[in-house]
Amino acid sequence: MRLSIRSRTALRSLAVLAAASLTAVGLAACSTGSSGSAGSATSGTITWEGWTPTDTATAKLYIDAFEKQYPKIKVDYKLVNISDWVAALRPALASGKGPDVFDMQPGAYVTQFKGFAEDLTPVAKSALGADWKSKIAPIGISGLTASGKLTAMPVGSVYAGMLWINKDLFDKYGLTPPTTLAEWVKDCQVFKSHGQGCFVQGAAQEGFDQDTLQSIANSVQPGLWTKASKGEAKWNDPGIVKTLSIWQQLFSDGIMQSGAVGAQQYPDANNQFLTGKYAMVMMGTWYTQYTTKNALTAALGSAGTSGAKTFPMLPIAFPDVAGAGNTSEMYGDADFGLAVSTKSQHRAAAETFVKWMTTSKIGQQVVADQLNDIPSLNGVTPDFTKIALVDPTSQSQPVKDLIAKTATVTEPREALLSTDVQNAILAAAQSTATNKATPQAAANTLQQAAVAAGQTFK
Amino acid sequence: MTETSLRRPGRRPPSSRGEAATLRARRRRLQPRGLPWIIPALVLSGGLIYYCIGYTGYISTLDWDGISPDPTSVGANNFVRILQDPVFWQAVQHTVLFFIVTFVLQTFLGFLFAVLLHSRIKVAVVYKVIVFVPVVLAPAIMAPVFRQLFAPDGELNWVLQHVGLGALAQPWIGQTSTALPVIMVITIWQWTGLTFVLYFAAMGQVDESVLEAARIDGAGNIRTIANIIWPDVRGTTVALAILSAIGALKTFDIPWLVTIAGPNEATEFLGTYIYKMTIQLDHVGYAAALSVILLIVALVMAIGFQLAGREREVRD
């Protein structure tokens, strides 16, 4: 092949251009600078990504109510499974192509993503005044604040430390909810004798294992888990060893379902409880939403049983598994806050949405009425005259009691734990559940891992 | 090529040495050099592959979460920690076991299918499609199917209970003893089709006359397969061994999607451990050091297999 001098020059120019373009693309991809313009506060299209609300129907209710008030702002919600959350969000934010608004959870997520989140203190002040902190649940502010920066505005809080039961199944077999370990074992034996699953847990996921372990620890010695989380007690404290021992018993005594350590809480355990395959599950206050007809029907559809019969589910206290007479206290964090990306091209519109969701009475009322979160704005409570429960007779009072009880909760759920410590807790839980380690050995390993992860102890 | 074209008949030969030199110089100017042509590919491969490898090597010397602007240099400390990390050695053990089992069984099944389908079998095309289809199915699509199939209340246990083997029913992916074998079974199911296709193609190259001569000499089917076909497709076997070894080192999708590398790290591989360290735990420097080790092991294995294959060929 031969070329003229002109075409040869052109070829070289093309090659240089290609090289320069590739370099430019590479540099652009590596760029971490924030975008300049904040855009309009009353118009535009913004994207919101989150792992919760866990069903898009609930998110749509929030968005519809917002768009009614701000018709020129369109919000697109993208639901990401919690197990994929970090993997999905991290590169999206780093590349600058991430969402305008994203969910934020106290604890590890704040540490990981605080660099991509705007300080929303000015937004809070402009919406609620200088004393804004007194108008929001304190548990939401502390967990979402890092290095003096409010990384996200809390939408609502969640609490755990209770079990949810399928009332129809308990009635069917004439059983009463368990209050001790022995009763729990007995209930499970009866359920199993009828070919009915008893308790289901996705023990492959650390967050939910922590809930069960924290509840057991509260039964052994109230507040011990929080002390260990703060470094005021060691993870191989005799109380934690006993906690792991009781956890191991849940498997050996047949309370946990077969293969629990290979199951995930979402979707496995969630779907199996909702479809009636199991009678009990360890979930928190976010499950209150499924006491309503609408949310439960939608969830049953998502669980692959469209048209299935709804059933009344009830919250019960976590059994006194240690037999020490301690009723397990609940613990909680801000479920999620809404963060505004520093790289958003529509920051002003994003702030409008976040402000409306988290500080306006209308927005918070919509949140409250879904029963997915306990609203963070003080004074807003669910309007039960508008909420259609599956079975108001049996559910109304337990649900109201549960919501009222959350006001007294002081123990954090995950906010104090780093990802490394959470990973070590999962390892301890799984190694004892599979009998690969004794509770004492697992607790010792957990303590070593926590020290290696930088946790300091008194 | 240039010289040939210069001596083409009908062309006037250069009248003098100086004129010929001028002509050659002019031709050199007119002919494009290779460099401009390979620059885009060079930039792509150099920039996107070798630069990234070098950058990963650099990151492996840092204590870094992948985001913060002030990583700490730790030298070779990440590599020292890896060598003392029991999860790393568990992942290595799983990788070695996984490679041996999957390679042996895939080779056996792929070779067997290839031999059978080279015989005069009816509706061979249908069998070929059935054997090859798993290769084109994405693991992400198949993973939920296998999670359901091997679940405690899944189809496998259902079948076992309905054929009188209920005692064998167990939570296949929910216990450490069976989770890794399940991952191996899925992998064998998925990749046997590729092994089969490569052997099938290689067997098509076996000299018919040699096979006929063997039959005339009284060799039966087994003898022909063992002494003629199997040695003849050795190149394919070596290539498959390299692919399987590298595949085992890169294993990520099936164990992550089916068992999340658990339970209790029973299906932890280097790939899943790197992912966990990078994405879930933010130890990007440590994960980069793991990646460097993975790269070195992959290169050493590939070179080892190549050399072993060549030595064998030379000896033969």
Boltz contact constraints between the chains, C-beta under 6 A:
constraints:
  - contact:
      token1: [A, 2]
      token2: [B, 30]
      max_distance: 6.0
  - contact:
      token1: [A, 3]
      token2: [B, 32]
      max_distance: 6.0
  - contact:
      token1: [A, 8]
      token2: [B, 32]
      max_distance: 6.0
  - contact:
      token1: [A, 11]
      token2: [B, 36]
      max_distance: 6.0
  - contact:
      token1: [A, 12]
      token2: [B, 36]
      max_distance: 6.0
  - contact:
      token1: [A, 15]
      token2: [B, 36]
      max_distance: 6.0
  - contact:
      token1: [A, 15]
      token2: [B, 39]
      max_distance: 6.0
  - contact:
      token1: [A, 18]
      token2: [B, 40]
      max_distance: 6.0
  - contact:
      token1: [A, 19]
      token2: [B, 39]
      max_distance: 6.0
  - contact:
      token1: [A, 19]
      token2: [B, 43]
      max_distance: 6.0
  - contact:
      token1: [A, 22]
      token2: [B, 43]
      max_distance: 6.0
  - contact:
      token1: [A, 86]
      token2: [B, 279]
      max_distance: 6.0
  - contact:
      token1: [A, 87]
      token2: [B, 279]
      max_distance: 6.0
  - contact:
      token1: [A, 115]
      token2: [B, 67]
      max_distance: 6.0
  - contact:
      token1: [A, 204]
      token2: [B, 260]
      max_distance: 6.0
  - contact:
      token1: [A, 204]
      token2: [B, 262]
      max_distance: 6.0
  - contact:
      token1: [A, 258]
      token2: [B, 152]
      max_distance: 6.0
  - contact:
      token1: [A, 258]
      token2: [B, 171]
      max_distance: 6.0
  - contact:
      token1: [A, 259]
      token2: [B, 152]
      max_distance: 6.0
  - contact:
      token1: [A, 259]
      token2: [B, 171]
      max_distance: 6.0
  - contact:
      token1: [A, 259]
      token2: [B, 174]
      max_distance: 6.0
  - contact:
      token1: [A, 261]
      token2: [B, 174]
      max_distance: 6.0
  - contact:
      token1: [A, 261]
      token2: [B, 263]
      max_distance: 6.0
  - contact:
      token1: [A, 262]
      token2: [B, 173]
      max_distance: 6.0
  - contact:
      token1: [A, 262]
      token2: [B, 174]
      max_distance: 6.0
  - contact:
      token1: [A, 262]
      token2: [B, 263]
      max_distance: 6.0
  - contact:
      token1: [A, 419]
      token2: [B, 281]
      max_distance: 6.0
  - contact:
      token1: [A, 430]
      token2: [B, 263]
      max_distance: 6.0
  - contact:
      token1: [A, 430]
      token2: [B, 264]
      max_distance: 6.0
  - contact:
      token1: [A, 431]
      token2: [B, 264]
      max_distance: 6.0
  - contact:
      token1: [A, 434]
      token2: [B, 176]
      max_distance: 6.0
  - contact:
      token1: [A, 434]
      token2: [B, 264]
      max_distance: 6.0
  - contact:
      token1: [A, 436]
      token2: [B, 264]
      max_distance: 6.0
